Amino acid sequence: MLQRPVENEYPEYFVPYVNLVADGDLLTILKENLDETIALFKEVTEEEGHFRYAPGKWSIKEVLGHMTDTERIMSYRLLRVGRGDQTPLAGFDENDYINGSQFDQLSNKAILEDFTAVRNATITLMQNMADEAWARIGFANGTEVTPRAIAYIIAGHAIHHGKIIKERYLTGLK
């Protein structure tokens, strides 16, 4: 079982995400989160997918697209650091990614299929990672990070946004 990272393995701003991840087998948690995310977004109609709970906030579609983009980037970091690549990896501005996307023009189904594909790729990457790779140290966004931490950040990030969808978006639709 993959061990929970300690706080010196990742930047402080990721602490809230890591703390959202329950104790247990991380692969099981990621698979359950995928099922929960699919169930959550299958209930959102196309019209509701455009809902923003406040001016300037992302739409529901954009939140799911952001979850997908972020997991894709973080999985790439997991691969690079896990394989021992010491090349510093750049950060990214999630708002630039939303502004450069077309999530609001895509169907909910298409965005959900993309998230599912990315999550399944993350799971297979993690399943095939060598035991010794999890503690390697790499550099992303100017800070040290381990693959173990990245894996927990991926899980926590999805949990975080699932909660936001439920608490701020879906309650605003009622």
NUMIGU-72101 format. One record per residue (C-alpha): chain; residue in one letter; x, y, z. Coordinates in nm, 3 decimals. Example, Ala and Ser with C-alpha at 12.3 -4.5 7.8 and 13.67 -1.06 7.14 Angstrom:
residues 2
ATOM   cadena   residuo         u         v         w
ATOM        A         A     1.230    -0.450     0.780
ATOM        A         S     1.367    -0.106     0.714
This chain:
residues 174
ATOM   cadena   residuo         u         v         w
ATOM        A         M     0.000     0.000     0.000
ATOM        A         L     0.124     0.348    -0.091
ATOM        A         Q     0.216     0.545     0.221
ATOM        A         R     0.075     0.891     0.290
ATOM        A         P     0.339     1.156     0.218
ATOM        A         V     0.486     1.370     0.493
ATOM        A         E     0.454     1.746     0.465
ATOM        A         N     0.814     1.806     0.352
ATOM        A         E     0.741     1.607     0.033
ATOM        A         Y     0.521     1.874    -0.124
ATOM        A         P     0.449     2.248    -0.110
ATOM        A         E     0.243     2.380     0.177
ATOM        A         Y    -0.035     2.501    -0.054
ATOM        A         F    -0.120     2.135    -0.129
ATOM        A         V    -0.174     2.045     0.240
ATOM        A         P    -0.555     2.093     0.217
ATOM        A         Y    -0.578     1.850    -0.077
ATOM        A         V    -0.363     1.583     0.087
ATOM        A         N    -0.563     1.619     0.409
ATOM        A         L    -0.888     1.544     0.221
ATOM        A         V    -0.767     1.196     0.129
ATOM        A         A    -0.888     0.934     0.375
ATOM        A         D    -0.658     0.668     0.510
ATOM        A         G    -0.663     0.349     0.307
ATOM        A         D    -0.552     0.213    -0.025
ATOM        A         L    -0.502     0.510    -0.258
ATOM        A         L    -0.585     0.315    -0.574
ATOM        A         T    -0.916     0.209    -0.422
ATOM        A         I    -0.981     0.571    -0.320
ATOM        A         L    -0.909     0.690    -0.676
ATOM        A         K    -1.138     0.425    -0.826
ATOM        A         E    -1.418     0.510    -0.582
ATOM        A         N    -1.370     0.880    -0.653
ATOM        A         L    -1.401     0.808    -1.026
ATOM        A         D    -1.731     0.629    -0.966
ATOM        A         E    -1.854     0.918    -0.748
ATOM        A         T    -1.749     1.177    -1.005
ATOM        A         I    -1.924     0.989    -1.285
ATOM        A         A    -2.242     0.960    -1.077
ATOM        A         L    -2.227     1.328    -0.980
ATOM        A         F    -2.180     1.462    -1.331
ATOM        A         K    -2.426     1.223    -1.495
ATOM        A         E    -2.696     1.401    -1.296
ATOM        A         V    -2.602     1.740    -1.444
ATOM        A         T    -2.807     1.837    -1.751
ATOM        A         E    -2.649     2.016    -2.046
ATOM        A         E    -2.818     2.339    -1.939
ATOM        A         E    -2.700     2.299    -1.580
ATOM        A         G    -2.346     2.238    -1.707
ATOM        A         H    -2.329     2.609    -1.793
ATOM        A         F    -2.431     2.718    -1.441
ATOM        A         R    -2.194     2.949    -1.250
ATOM        A         Y    -2.273     3.005    -0.884
ATOM        A         A    -2.139     3.362    -0.900
ATOM        A         P    -2.017     3.607    -1.164
ATOM        A         G    -1.662     3.533    -1.274
ATOM        A         K    -1.672     3.173    -1.148
ATOM        A         W    -1.621     2.875    -1.373
ATOM        A         S    -1.917     2.682    -1.508
ATOM        A         I    -1.979     2.326    -1.392
ATOM        A         K    -1.837     2.207    -1.725
ATOM        A         E    -1.526     2.417    -1.672
ATOM        A         V    -1.476     2.275    -1.322
ATOM        A         L    -1.481     1.920    -1.459
ATOM        A         G    -1.249     2.028    -1.740
ATOM        A         H    -1.016     2.184    -1.484
ATOM        A         M    -1.018     1.863    -1.282
ATOM        A         T    -0.920     1.675    -1.597
ATOM        A         D    -0.648     1.918    -1.704
ATOM        A         T    -0.497     1.925    -1.357
ATOM        A         E    -0.494     1.548    -1.322
ATOM        A         R    -0.335     1.515    -1.666
ATOM        A         I    -0.059     1.760    -1.569
ATOM        A         M    -0.007     1.606    -1.226
ATOM        A         S     0.007     1.254    -1.371
ATOM        A         Y     0.274     1.373    -1.613
ATOM        A         R     0.467     1.506    -1.313
ATOM        A         L     0.417     1.174    -1.136
ATOM        A         L     0.560     0.992    -1.439
ATOM        A         R     0.858     1.223    -1.477
ATOM        A         V     0.955     1.231    -1.110
ATOM        A         G     0.876     0.863    -1.058
ATOM        A         R     1.110     0.768    -1.340
ATOM        A         G     1.390     0.974    -1.186
ATOM        A         D     1.379     1.272    -1.421
ATOM        A         Q     1.548     1.563    -1.245
ATOM        A         T     1.445     1.827    -1.499
ATOM        A         P     1.256     2.105    -1.320
ATOM        A         L     0.892     2.104    -1.427
ATOM        A         A     0.710     2.432    -1.484
ATOM        A         G     0.402     2.538    -1.297
ATOM        A         F     0.076     2.627    -1.472
ATOM        A         D    -0.201     2.881    -1.435
ATOM        A         E    -0.535     2.703    -1.427
ATOM        A         N    -0.714     3.016    -1.545
ATOM        A         D    -0.505     3.021    -1.863
ATOM        A         Y    -0.608     2.661    -1.924
ATOM        A         I    -0.977     2.742    -1.879
ATOM        A         N    -0.946     3.050    -2.101
ATOM        A         G    -0.778     2.838    -2.369
ATOM        A         S    -1.035     2.561    -2.349
ATOM        A         Q    -1.369     2.498    -2.511
ATOM        A         F    -1.532     2.315    -2.222
ATOM        A         D    -1.853     2.516    -2.242
ATOM        A         Q    -1.893     2.411    -2.607
ATOM        A         L    -1.845     2.040    -2.529
ATOM        A         S    -2.112     1.805    -2.400
ATOM        A         N    -2.108     1.702    -2.038
ATOM        A         K    -2.064     1.347    -2.165
ATOM        A         A    -1.751     1.433    -2.366
ATOM        A         I    -1.587     1.610    -2.073
ATOM        A         L    -1.676     1.324    -1.838
ATOM        A         E    -1.536     1.069    -2.084
ATOM        A         D    -1.210     1.266    -2.095
ATOM        A         F    -1.191     1.278    -1.714
ATOM        A         T    -1.256     0.902    -1.701
ATOM        A         A    -0.981     0.831    -1.955
ATOM        A         V    -0.733     1.047    -1.766
ATOM        A         R    -0.824     0.890    -1.430
ATOM        A         N    -0.788     0.540    -1.571
ATOM        A         A    -0.447     0.634    -1.713
ATOM        A         T    -0.346     0.772    -1.372
ATOM        A         I    -0.451     0.448    -1.206
ATOM        A         T    -0.254     0.229    -1.448
ATOM        A         L     0.050     0.454    -1.413
ATOM        A         M     0.034     0.418    -1.036
ATOM        A         Q    -0.024     0.042    -1.052
ATOM        A         N     0.291     0.001    -1.259
ATOM        A         M     0.517     0.235    -1.062
ATOM        A         A     0.819     0.066    -0.904
ATOM        A         D     0.813     0.060    -0.524
ATOM        A         E     1.135     0.259    -0.496
ATOM        A         A     0.999     0.529    -0.729
ATOM        A         W     0.746     0.665    -0.479
ATOM        A         A     1.011     0.831    -0.261
ATOM        A         R     1.214     0.990    -0.542
ATOM        A         I     1.247     1.365    -0.529
ATOM        A         G     1.179     1.589    -0.825
ATOM        A         F     1.110     1.954    -0.885
ATOM        A         A     0.781     2.108    -0.998
ATOM        A         N     0.682     2.473    -0.989
ATOM        A         G     1.006     2.559    -0.811
ATOM        A         T     0.962     2.315    -0.521
ATOM        A         E     1.060     1.961    -0.431
ATOM        A         V     0.793     1.696    -0.463
ATOM        A         T     0.771     1.317    -0.451
ATOM        A         P     0.554     1.089    -0.664
ATOM        A         R     0.384     0.974    -0.344
ATOM        A         A     0.282     1.333    -0.272
ATOM        A         I     0.169     1.392    -0.629
ATOM        A         A    -0.056     1.085    -0.612
ATOM        A         Y    -0.225     1.217    -0.297
ATOM        A         I    -0.254     1.566    -0.446
ATOM        A         I    -0.432     1.418    -0.748
ATOM        A         A    -0.683     1.241    -0.525
ATOM        A         G    -0.734     1.538    -0.294
ATOM        A         H    -0.778     1.783    -0.581
ATOM        A         A    -1.062     1.576    -0.727
ATOM        A         I    -1.225     1.536    -0.385
ATOM        A         H    -1.198     1.912    -0.327
ATOM        A         H    -1.369     2.002    -0.653
ATOM        A         G    -1.636     1.736    -0.607
ATOM        A         K    -1.725     1.902    -0.276
ATOM        A         I    -1.737     2.244    -0.439
ATOM        A         I    -1.970     2.114    -0.710
ATOM        A         K    -2.203     1.970    -0.446
ATOM        A         E    -2.190     2.264    -0.202
ATOM        A         R    -2.178     2.569    -0.431
ATOM        A         Y    -2.311     2.462    -0.767
ATOM        A         L    -2.575     2.196    -0.720
ATOM        A         T    -2.731     2.373    -0.420
ATOM        A         G    -2.749     2.690    -0.635
ATOM        A         L    -2.951     2.503    -0.896
ATOM        A         K    -3.224     2.402    -0.652
